[in-house]
């Protein structure tokens, strides 16, 4: 109790010492504890957070001397943007992400209109398989990834404001997890809210560090520049614009705009670079030059309503920068590889480039000019196998020409099929699997369909030609039968592909199971933060042979794993393409120091498609081998209401169940006599 009193006094002291504080009180309840962690030491479920450091949010120096992010972790802030320096923040407890803190609340009380913000790990929107509770996650997206980052933010702030209130600031800040340690990028979303008390709750994901809450005074200067700060390739016709200050106590008289390639002059407010004075609109059409870096700022002149002297003030704006496009063409958006055709339900292809200052376009297929294809977009209706090929565009003007990236347009179909009936040959695509040299070569044994590829789980593996992966880089399906003979106690890898950069840079990983017993599939190039598009889900009990399918469509952002014909797990935010494959293994994982996680058992009837199969196609692949029916959508609302016997069809059996309960009654006076 003494500890709680001391901490409460520290918090109150901090608030009173900062006269301009927005946050006047923070109450934490039902958190993780009791526990003990630096820098706070021992703490209980209701121990208040440590106060924010003097000066507010700022970049740290080291673990020994730093403004910490959390009350129970010696992590510190790094690369704090200029706009965020000085912002108040609640040092939440990182351990409050644990399941034991499912009922945790942080009630943050503010004294004035303010920008309330949250910062969360950039990996959180792509998380799958780690939402809590394990058996029944409380998140609207279950154990998949949230539909979008905005959906995640709306859920994190659901007790604070209506959906869509908190929006992306465009700012990021880093958290340093050690010295040197790992640097994590935090996304920042905010909302302008009136004074009041706001309740923040459980993150429901223990795999990612807890989010942080904060506040900043309502902006009293111009913000939201267009072009945004640091924007490149800005067209010279762009009209400069900005958002007005949101301080409700400020009456605005006008805006002064400074603009010049000389940053020093703009920062100093040199009269020679004052382009407009006393503007009443939040926009200005400037005369911009090609291929030039410009600096600009907008000062706000006005009067504070609560100023007893009613003195006009000028709130100096931040210095923003942008670069205009050169007069020669520059490609802004590259064309994207595609898989099209009746099978995928998207018969038409549309290839497009976005190029600054281009006047002419010419598309090519397989290096040959396409007659009449002279627009920024190339439309190919009713794609057939004859349309398949490598496409690119040359954009030009009187100054120069630029060539786009080459992308594949593929006709949607089965592209490879290995039966493993005593052969490594690909019956469709002609890509022969190469077994490892003896004694590490697999063998052939009895399979689910005739024979299969047998692997000992110790050292045996084989190479799948890298060229067998779909060339469109955005859509595929991998389907196979597998029998695990060594159990689920340790991780085993059925397939693994890595990119050319390094062996550990995984592109595809099919672990059945991973170390936690889940089926875990990664598919797509990792981003700069090391994040993957992943589906991880608890495997259902089944027979010795299991039919596995993983599908991915970057265009829709959906990646799905199926077990025995029905969906096991899904990631609805899977937008990473797959490219640059160098090695593709069957039966082992390629670590930096060699192969490991060898698969022990057998793999049969491996198929690769260059598009994402739909659930009905997958169900039929399973049915055609087993003869067993598959429930494609057990969550169908009609089935949920009327399928009484649980056989995935509303039929005579359900009518019998309904009839057996006919006239069941619990109503007075119809069914009960008076006592």
PyMOL commands that set and color helices and strands:
alter all, ss='L'
color gray80, all
select helices_A, chain A and resi 2-17+82-84+94-97+99-101+124-126+149-156+263-268+271-273+342-344+385-387+466-468+615-626+637-642+652-660
alter helices_A, ss='H'
color red, helices_A
select strands_A, chain A and resi 23-29+35-37+41-43+76-78+88-90+105-110+114-121+167-176+183-193+196-201+212-217+223-226+231-234+240-243+250-260+274-279+283-284+293-304+313-315+320-324+330-333+338-340+349-352+354-356+360-365+368-369+377-380+389-396+401-403+407-411+414-418+434-435+443-446+451-456+462-463+475-484+493-499+506-512+518-523+534-538+545-553+558-563+566-571+581-586+589-591+594-596+600-609
alter strands_A, ss='S'
color yellow, strands_A
deselect
rebuild
show_as cartoon
